[in-house]
């Protein structure tokens, strides 16, 4: 169970770090931003939102 808790914490930390990155670093990445935002929203709902 400890491993799941640790993985959950690391996942949320990664999401927070990615969310803090500025846009415009990679145009190909930014072109798919809507899909990525939807996936992150689904992860936030699944794992809880730390905001």
N, C-alpha and C positions, 0 to 999 in steps of 0.2 A: 504494500500500500504506500509505503514511503516513496518508492520510485514514481508512482503515479502523481503524488503530490509534488515531487521535485520536477517532473516533466511539465506539469501544469504551470508551475511557477516560471519555469524557463520559457515556456510558450508565450505566456502573458508578457514576460520581459522582452522577448523578441518582437512581439507585436507592438509594444510601446516604443521600442527603439526604431522600428521601421516607420511607425507613425510620425516620429519626430524628424525624420529625414526630410530635407527640402526637395520639392519637386524640381524637375528639370535636369537631373543628373543623367538620365538615359531616356531619350525620346521614344525608343521602342517600348520601354517599360511604361512610360507615361501614357502611351496610346492604349494600353490595356488596363488603365487605372480603374475604370468603372467596374470591370470584372473583379479586379483585385480588392477593391473596396467592399464589394458584395461578399467576397470570401472572408475578409477580415470581420465584417459585421456578423457573419454566420459563426465565426470562431468566438467572437466576443459573447454572443448569445449562448453558445455551447459551454464556454469555460468561465463566463462571468466577466463583467467589465470592471476594470480597476480605476476608471476615471472618476 
